Amino acid sequence: MRIENTDRVPPVLLLNQYYPPDTAATGRLAGSVAARLADRGHDVTAVVGQPSYLADAPPAPARATEHGVDVRRVSVGSSKGRESLATRVIGYLRFLSGSFVKGLRQRPEVVITFDNPPVLPLISLIIARMRRVPMVYVVADIHPEIVMATGFVSIPRPLVRAINAVHRLVLRRSAVVVTLGAGMAETLERKGAPRASLRVVTPWAEPELAVRDRDLVRRRELGVRDDQLLVGYAGNMGVMHPLEALFDAVRNLGRSDIAVRLAGDGVRREHWERVAAPLPEVGFVPYQHGEAFASFLAACDLLVVPLAAGMEALAIPSRTFTFLAAGRPVVGLLAPGSDVGRLITETGCGWLASDAASLTVILERLLADRSAVDSAAAAARGAFEQRFRREAITDRYVDIVEALLV
């Protein structure tokens, strides 16, 4: 069923703490889905938090129409972002209470909820049950497993059991459970989601970059010669992103015609800087935004996508899809059976390395035959064109909502 733009019905209620201009991944996802629903003719109300993902984020209007969406913001009490656990928890509690009050004032025909903060899906389910309407639960992070795996905070066992009990309840009672990858869907099924309710909708490329010629100016700024094979990494440097194999492979090669540049930040950046200090081929730059990010990708010949063993059941390295949009092939330092591992195998958009030895072999081959990089680059852009455009993927969310309204 396609709702024409002249029909601003049926109403949809969307809830998530983060929302543009917040830069959190779930906020960008929620904002894009809400905007696409409005574009397809739905009357969308988004109950979200005031910007708080980054410290000292300026406040946004308490109520505004943005991209056709009626956005209603709840105060989270502080503009200090997530600089401390206490600040974050207080913000969660303020948002949960405020969103419940604002959500109950609406009369939607479908509720869409995301998982920020983790208790929000239960609040959303209560609203949906009180209004006797179906709920779509979008799971971008699987709690509490993702928190425990990253070691962000130690969670007492009784609290883990309580969170899992709530999560099972929400998974079983949601009309549709959407997640980002097949591995995550399998995890959610084990946690209690009925298989029939599960839908896999991959992330899209964000930003959707155009293919650029090799940026020789940026390469020189990075201290890289035109003749070197530049291997890049752009993203978070956390416990989910192991890079040992990359540094070991560079050490194994011992060649001057390869360079590695890493852009980003995270709890393990200082560790990796110490590990790479003896390697003159390796350099680090700050997290890249906007044009600086686009030119960094254009300077690279290929990009590394790492994911720690076992994390394929909990997360998707979404930067992969932006790399594909930019027409840059990827080297997956991750499980072959992961979503990105299968993507690489199916499309030829890059290579898979299980350890430093296999990565060394891959890099030696590419140094000997640079045309293989060009072939994989073309496959990377082709995969993006066919599978990872924003409009096509957000349309899948609209289709899921509209199927509940038939």
Order of alpha helices (4+ residues) and beta strands (2+ residues): beta-alpha-beta-beta-beta-alpha-beta-alpha-beta-alpha-alpha-beta-alpha-beta-alpha-beta-alpha-beta-alpha-beta-alpha-beta-alpha-beta-alpha-beta-alpha-alpha-alpha
